[in-house]
Every structure is written in C-alpha cells, then in structure tokens.
Amino acid sequence: MYFKIFLNFILIVISSLIQFSFISILPFGLDNFNFALVALIVILLVSSFSTSLWWAIGVGFLLDIYSFLPFGVYLACFFFTVLVANFLLVNFFTDRSLYSFLALIFLSSICFNFLFYFFIYFLEIFGVTPAVVVLGKIFWINLTWQIFFNILAVFVLFYVVNFVSQRLRPVFLKRKK
C-alpha cells in the first residue's frame, strides 16, 4: 500500500513537471497540450474515481505552486473537471470504448478551459489578475489546438492501455459470432 502511494506521488510530480516545464515551451500550438488533464482522464478510466481525485488535488497543487496565478486556480479547475468527467462517465458513457474515451476528453478539455478562464475572470473582477478575453479569437484557436492534441494523445494512449490491459474495449459495439 505504501509503495502504491509513493508511486502515485512520484507520477504526480513527474506529470506536473512535464506539464509545466516541458510542454509549455513547445512550438506550433503544442504548448496548448494539457498533459495533466489527459493523465487525469486516463487515471479515471483505468483506475478509480478516488485515485483520480487525489491526482487532481496533487497535480493542481503542484501547478499552483509554480503558477503566477492566485493559489487554487489549477486545483479547483482539475478537481471540478474530474467531478464532471466522472459524472459523464457514470451517467452517459456506460462503456469504456474508444469513442467514449475521445468524447470524455473532448468534454473535459472544454470544461477545464471554461472553468479556468471563469476563475481568472472572477478574480479579475476583484483586481487580483489581469483581464482575459474569453470570447477573443486567440482563446478559440488555443482551445481548438488543445482539444486536437488532447484527443490525439488519448487516441494513442487508449491503444497502449488496451494492449497492456483488457479494461478498455476498442469498439463500441461487439459483433456476434
């Protein structure tokens, strides 16, 4: 049990470092890729809801430490995004197929971005952060790139996880023999 906790802690630190120090310097829209969100959704699908909540708290906490935003923005966004993703997974996506995996990362990416910019806009009202234009052209371009790269990463990760484990199914409908 202690080994599992220690392993999760190390993986949370590694995924936070990858997100904040490596992905943020990539060129051509690749800097919009949200590795931490993809990791959270994969953990939610492969492991359990409680594990993904701990990951959301850990990754959010570490990203908040290194962010110039007020403390708690990443933590709240990842936490609420995992809650929404679990709600969608339990109530709407009854199977763990590639299609539900892609739809879940699509909706989670949208949820995370709107929560993130809502919190920043809310803090701007009180003069804590500078104004962010959510309806601007740059926001939608960055959101499109993020959704594209998140879906691409999830597509690859689905087949990697499916090769290692049989918890996920690659098709939506099964053929009768």
C-alpha positions in Angstrom: 0.0 0.0 0.0 2.8 2.4 0.9 4.5 1.6 -2.4 1.4 2.4 -4.3 1.1 5.8 -2.6 4.7 6.5 -3.2 4.4 5.5 -6.8 1.4 7.8 -7.3 3.2 10.6 -5.6 6.2 10.3 -7.9 4.0 10.0 -11.0 2.0 13.1 -9.9 5.3 15.1 -9.6 6.6 13.8 -12.9 3.3 14.7 -14.8 3.3 18.2 -13.2 6.9 18.8 -14.2 6.2 17.6 -17.7 3.2 19.9 -18.0 4.8 23.0 -16.5 8.4 22.8 -17.7 8.4 20.8 -20.9 5.1 21.2 -22.7 4.8 25.0 -22.0 7.9 25.6 -24.2 6.9 23.6 -27.2 6.2 25.4 -30.5 3.3 25.5 -33.0 0.3 25.0 -30.8 1.8 22.0 -29.0 2.2 24.2 -25.9 -1.6 24.1 -25.6 -1.5 20.3 -25.0 -2.8 19.6 -21.5 -0.8 16.6 -20.3 -2.1 16.8 -16.8 -5.7 16.7 -17.9 -5.0 13.7 -20.2 -3.3 11.9 -17.3 -6.3 12.6 -15.0 -8.8 11.2 -17.5 -6.7 8.1 -18.2 -6.4 7.6 -14.4 -10.2 8.0 -14.1 -10.8 5.4 -16.8 -8.1 2.9 -15.9 -8.1 3.2 -12.1 -10.8 4.7 -9.9 -12.6 7.9 -9.1 -10.9 8.3 -5.8 -7.5 7.9 -7.3 -8.2 10.4 -10.0 -9.4 12.9 -7.3 -6.1 12.5 -5.5 -4.3 13.0 -8.7 -6.4 16.2 -9.4 -5.5 17.6 -6.0 -1.8 16.7 -6.3 -1.4 18.0 -9.9 -3.4 21.1 -9.2 -1.4 21.8 -6.0 1.9 21.4 -7.8 0.9 23.5 -10.8 -0.5 26.2 -8.4 2.9 26.4 -6.7 4.7 27.2 -10.0 2.0 29.3 -11.5 1.8 33.1 -11.3 -2.0 32.9 -10.9 -3.5 33.0 -7.4 -3.2 29.8 -5.5 -6.0 27.4 -6.0 -7.0 28.1 -9.6 -5.5 24.9 -11.1 -6.5 22.9 -8.0 -10.2 23.9 -8.3 -10.2 23.5 -12.1 -8.8 20.0 -12.1 -10.9 19.0 -9.1 -14.2 20.1 -10.8 -13.2 18.8 -14.1 -12.7 15.3 -12.6 -16.0 15.6 -10.9 -17.7 16.5 -14.2 -15.8 13.7 -16.1 -16.8 11.1 -13.6 -20.4 12.3 -13.8 -20.3 11.9 -17.6 -18.5 8.6 -17.4 -21.0 7.1 -14.9 -24.2 8.5 -16.3 -23.7 8.9 -20.1 -20.7 6.8 -21.2 -21.6 3.3 -20.0 -18.8 1.5 -21.8 -15.1 2.2 -21.9 -14.7 2.3 -25.6 -12.5 4.5 -27.8 -15.5 6.6 -28.7 -16.5 7.3 -25.1 -12.8 8.0 -24.2 -12.5 10.6 -27.0 -15.8 12.2 -26.2 -14.8 12.3 -22.5 -11.5 14.1 -23.2 -13.2 16.5 -25.6 -15.8 17.5 -23.0 -13.3 17.5 -20.2 -11.0 19.8 -22.2 -13.9 22.2 -22.8 -14.9 22.0 -19.1 -11.4 22.7 -17.9 -10.8 25.7 -20.1 -14.1 27.3 -19.3 -13.6 26.8 -15.6 -10.0 28.1 -15.8 -11.0 31.2 -17.6 -14.1 31.7 -15.4 -11.9 31.6 -12.3 -9.5 34.1 -13.9 -12.3 36.4 -14.9 -13.8 36.1 -11.5 -10.5 37.1 -9.9 -10.1 39.9 -12.4 -13.3 41.5 -11.0 -11.6 41.8 -7.6 -8.4 43.1 -9.2 -6.3 40.1 -8.5 -5.4 39.1 -12.0 -5.4 41.0 -15.3 -8.3 40.7 -17.7 -8.6 37.8 -20.0 -10.8 37.9 -23.1 -12.6 34.6 -23.4 -14.6 35.4 -26.5 -11.5 36.5 -28.4 -10.0 34.8 -31.4 -6.9 33.6 -29.6 -8.9 31.8 -26.9 -10.8 29.7 -29.5 -7.7 29.0 -31.5 -5.8 27.8 -28.4 -8.8 25.7 -27.3 -9.0 24.1 -30.7 -5.3 23.2 -30.6 -5.7 21.9 -27.1 -8.6 19.7 -28.0 -6.9 18.4 -31.1 -3.7 17.4 -29.2 -5.5 16.0 -26.2 -7.7 13.8 -28.5 -4.6 12.7 -30.4 -2.8 11.8 -27.2 -5.8 10.0 -25.8 -6.2 8.1 -29.1 -2.6 6.8 -28.8 -2.9 6.1 -25.0 -6.1 4.2 -25.5 -4.4 1.6 -27.7 -1.3 1.5 -25.4 -3.5 0.8 -22.4 -5.6 -1.6 -24.4 -2.5 -3.5 -25.4 -1.4 -3.8 -21.8 -4.8 -4.3 -20.1 -8.2 -5.6 -21.1 -10.1 -3.0 -19.1 -10.9 -0.9 -22.2 -12.6 -2.0 -25.3 -11.5 -0.7 -28.7 -15.0 -0.7 -30.3 -18.4 0.5 -29.3 -20.5 -2.5 -30.5 -19.5 -6.1 -30.3 -20.0 -8.4 -33.3 -22.0 -11.5 -32.8 -20.2 -14.7 -34.0 
